[in-house]
Each structure stands twice: as C-alpha cells, then as structure tokens.
C-alpha cells in the first residue's frame, strides 16, 4: 500500500510505503496451505519484528479458528496494526470488530464487488444497491475503529465512472485506506497505474486517504509485474498466489527479506524455489570468482551481502 501521490502532500508522505501482509488470511486460501494457531502467532511476531505495518490476521466470520487467531494476535502484537477482513454485512463487520478489539491498533477491512459481472452474477445487486451497501458497511466499521480499509473487489474490470463513484462513497463514509485490487489478475501494469492516477485526480477527498495496491491472484502471471505500480505487494494468496511482498520491498529497499518468514510460509505447504529473490537457498551462494571477490570488497558488493538481505547467512555450498 502506498500513500496517494498528490502535489499537496509533503515529499516524505508521497514516498512513504506501507507494508500490508496478508499471508495469514489470503495465503491460507492457496490450495494445500494452512497454519495452526501456534504457527500464526509465531509468524505474527516475526512480521512485527520485521516492521510490517499492517498484518491481516484472518477473516473472523469464516470460522471460530479464524476469529480466535485474529483475537489472540491482537493481544500479542503491539507495534503492527492488526486487520480483520469482513464482507459488507453487519454480521461480518461486528464479528471482525469483536476480534480486533484487544488490538492496540486495529483495522477493519471491508469489501464488496463493483464490476458488472460480479454485481450481476455474484451479488445479484444493482449499482445503486452496491453504493448503498458501501456507505452502510464503511459507516458501521467506522463506529468500531478509526482505521477502515475499503476494497472494490474486481476493481480492474469495473466501469471507471462507477469505480470513481464507489470510491467517493467509501471516502465520505469514513474509509481511511482505499484498496483497488486486480482480483483475477486481469490487467497490465500500465492500465493498473492509470486507474490509480484517475482516482487520485478525480475523486473528491482522494488526497486525504491512503491508496492500496492489491496485485492479486497471479494465475496469469501479472501479479509480480504490477508491483512497481504501488511499490509494495502482499505475500501468498489464492490459487497461484499474489505478487510477493519481497519482490516490491527489496527493490525499494524498504524492508529486509527474512528467511524466518520464508520458512514459516514453507511450513504451511508452499515451497520456496532455490532461486527465489532474496530468500532462495541458492541466491546467496556464488561460484564465479569475480562475484565472490565483489562480495568481499567492503562497500563495493557486486550483489547484496547476505546480512543485508536476511538474518541468516547462507552456508557455503
């Protein structure tokens, strides 16, 4: 997630990147991936130590297990904001509010579909009914917390004028973060960037909220290519996954890649490739003498030294 680019905003604010990790929520929807409560608590502390700004800890209405995970993480973590997901219904939002109540900094993330195909076939709602649901859900969430994120599900297939109207309604109702997800991996980076530019330029109140990228499901491969649009990504996710956080953050130098996180994700059933950026076991191993020489020259690294990229130096091959 990043702050909106606005001529009125200070330079520091424009360049501030907020890292939102959804491994424990969206990541669990990846086939074969699941985490126990103990594993989630362990991962939450690692993410907090890394300086992750927002941890989406679960979908409290989905199950008692998800509710309890969000509640206990809210009690455990003090530095990161703890977020729960909720559909645009009173029952979802109130259950989420209960789960995050112990958090020092709690967030409710509520969403609804805005594309014609989703509104017609998934929600069976007309555009005006969806706008009313946005206003009602965000207003209710704001009654429970000052930190409310609203997402336009399937935003990249949403008619642009309607998306502007939906975002405006969410902002007026009290949303502090506006998330524009590419839910089905549909759009190209240039198109995705244009959507953000359009919303920031044309929606009243856009300069007062945070705009969030959700480089969503990587089924067709564009998830990682979209990361430069928002300069941040979000861990594992449904099906083929999302653009990974480290792909955006390492390039921007904002947070370190941490092998402890990679190992935690590996335990939930997602293998990490040896050549994976920053954390693959082969990334910090080199055979060519010129590269090894470059690494060993202080201040003149040919590639990032192991200590810069993770807590744990790779053992020699």
N, C-alpha and C positions, 0 to 999 in steps of 0.2 A: 504494500500500500504506500502511496506517496501523497504528499500534500499537493493541492492543485497549483498549477503554475499560473501565477497572477502577477501582473505588473505592480499591483498594490502591495503584494506580500514582500516581506524582507527577504533578502537573498538567502539567509540561513534557513528560513521557513520553507522556501521553494525547494531547497535541496535536501531537506530532511526526509529520510526514508524510514518508514515504519514497517517493521517485520512482523508479519502475521503468520503463525504456524498452525496448520490445520491437520497435522498428522494424526492426532487422536480422534478427530471427527471424520473428515473426508477420507483420510488414509485408511480407516477401518472399512470403508466401502470397497476398497480394492479386493478383488476375489482372492480368498485364501488368507487375508490379513486380519488379524485380531490381536488385541492386547488384553492382558489381565489387569485388574485394578492396580495391583502392585507395580506392574510394568509401566502403567500410565503415570503413577505417582513418581516413579524413578525418572521417566522421561521428562516430566514437568519440571523437576528440579534441574535437570541438565539444561533444558531450554531457558530456564530462568537465569542460570549461571552464565549462559552464552549472551544474555542481554536481549533475548527475543521480547519484543514489545507487547504482543498480544498472543495468547495461547487459546486457540479454540479447542476446548476440552471435551466437547461432546454435544449430543442432541438430547437434552434431558427428557423430552416427551417420548423418545423412542423406546426406552426400556428403563427399568429400575436400575440396571447396571450403569447405563449412561448417566442417569441422574446422580447416582452416588459418586461416580468418577468426577463429574463436574463439581459436586459439593465438596468432596474431600480435597481436590486440587485447589479449590477456592480457599480452603482453610490452610493449605500447606504453602502456597506461593504468595509472596508479599510484594515482589518487585514488578512482575509482569501483570498486565491486565488479563483476567480470566473471562473467556467468552463462551456463551452457550448459544446454540442455534435454535431458532423457532420459526415455524410457519406463521402465516399471517392470521392466526386464530387466537382467541382469548385463552383457550386451554393451553396451547403451546407456550404462549408468552408468560403466563402466570407460573407454569411449571419451570420454565427457564429462570424466571426471576427468583423463585424459591431456591433453585440450585446454586445460583451465583451470590446469594445473599451474604454468605460469610466472607466473600472476597473483599480485600482492601480496595481493589479496583475491578469492578465487574462490568461486563458488556453483554447486551442482548443483541444478537444478530438475527434479524427477521427478514424474510424474503417472500417474493411472490413472482410468478411468471408474468412476462409482459409481451411476449411475441404473439402474433396472431395464431400460430399453430398451437401453442401451449394454452392460450386463453380459451380457444375453441374446444380443443380435444382433451386437454388435461384438466383445466379448471371448470370448463363449461360456464364461463362468465364473460360478460361483455366488457368493453373497455371502461365504461363509467363505473361499473361494479368493482373492477380491479382498482381504479383510482380511489374509490371509497374505502376499499379494504386496506390500501396502503396507508391512508390517513388514519384509519382506526387503529391499525396494528402498531404503527410507529408512535402514535399518541399514547397508547396503552403502555408500550415499552418505556417511554419517557417518564411515565408515572412511577416506574420502578428503578430507573437508573438514568443518570445524565449522559451515559455513553451508549448510544444506539447506532448500530450499523444496519443499513437497509440495502438489500440486493435485488436487482432486477434480473430474475432468472431468465436465461436465454436472451440476454440483452443484445447480443450482436445480430440476432435475427428479428429484433424489434423495430417497427417503423420509427424512424428518427423523431418525428414530431411527437409521437406518443411517448417515446422514451424521455424526451425533454419534459413533457407534462408530468410523467410519473416521478421523475427526479425532483421536480419543483414541489410536488405534493409532499414527498418524503422530507425534504428540507424544511418546508413550512410546518410540518407536523413535529419536527424536532430531531430528525436524524443528524448525527454528527459525522458519520462516515457514509459515503455513497459508494457501493460496490457495483462495478459493471463487469459481470462475468461473461466469458466466452464459453458458455455451458457445454456445448457439444463440439468444441474445437473447430468452429466453423470459419472463422475469419482470418485474414492475413494481418501481420503486424502493422502495416501502413494503414489499413482500414480501421484497425483497433485504435490506433493513435488518433485517427480523425474523429472517432466517436468521442473520445475524451476532450479533444480540443473544442468540438462543437458544444458539448455540455458545459464546459467551463466558461465558454464565451457567451452562451445564450440563455443559460438557466439562472433566473434571479436567485441570489443567495449562494451561488456556487463558490464564490471566493471565500466563504466562511466555513466550508466543510472540507474534510479530507476525502480525496478520491482514491478508490481502491481498485487495483487490478486483480483479477482472479483468472490467471492464464490457465483456464480449466482443462478439462479432460483431454489427454494427449493422444486420443485414439488415432487421429490422422497426422500426428507429429508436430503440429504448430505450437504446442504449449511452450516449449523452451524458446522458440524463435520470438515469442511475444514478450519475453521478459524485459528486453530493453525498453519497451513501451512504458512500463511502470517502475522499472529498476528494482523490482522485488518479486519474488514468487512464493509459492506455497507448497511444500513437501509432497508426500504421496497423496493419491486420490483415487476416485472411482476408476475402474477398468484399466486403462493404460497409464493412469497417473496424470499429474499436472506438471507444469514446468517447475522444476525443483528450486527450492529456496537458495541453495548454494550456487546454482548457475547464475542467479542475479546478484547475490550478495557478494560473492567472491570477486566478480568482475568490478563491482563498485567499491570494493574494499571496506564494506560497512560492518560485516560481522565475520568472524572466523568460521571456516568449515570445521566441524567437530566430529572426530571419529566415534566418540561415545554415542552421539545421536545416530550415526550410520549403523552402529552395532545394535542399537535399540530397535531401529526400523527393520534390520535384518531378522531380529528375533520374532517380529510379527509376521514373517513369511515373505518378505520382499528382498530378493537377492541384490547385492550391490556388485556391479561389474568391476573387474580389476582395473579397468582404465577409466572408471568414473571420476569426473572432475573433482580434484581436491582430496577425495576420501578413498578412492580405489587403492587397493594394496600395491598396485604397480605404479601409481602416479609419482611416488617419491623414491623410486628405485631407478637408477640410471647405470647403463653400461658404457656409453661413449665417454672416453676420457675427457673430451673438451667440455661436456656438460658437467662432469664431476668437478673439473677444475673451476668452472664458473661458480658452482655452488659453494666451493670452499674459499673463494676470494671474498673477504668481508666487504659488504656494501656493494658488491658487483655480481649478485646472484644472476645466473643465466635463467633460472626458474625460481619460484618462491621456495625459500628454505622450509624444511618440514615444520619447524617450530612456528612459522608464520601461518601455516595452513591448518594445523591441528594440534591438539595437546600431545599426541603421541607420535614420536618419530618412528618412521618405518624402519624395520630391521633390514640389514643388508641382505640381498638375495643369496 
